[in-house]
Amino acid sequence: MPQMSNMNWIFLMFIFLFNLYLLLIMIYYFINFNKMMYKFNKKMLNNFLLEW
């Protein structure tokens, strides 16, 4: 029985760390995406203003 509970604890820790890892990846990509969109929007705005 103690070994089973130990295995469950290791499994839960693994899930927790994996979720943390995914969260970090999502945050990283989200920030990069926002930077990219910001540059893109700025370029579009500049073109629009120049044409205006």
Secondary structure, 3 states (H helix, E strand, C coil): CHHHHHHHHHHHHHHHHHHHHHHHHHHHHHHHHHHHHHHHHHHHHHHHHHHC
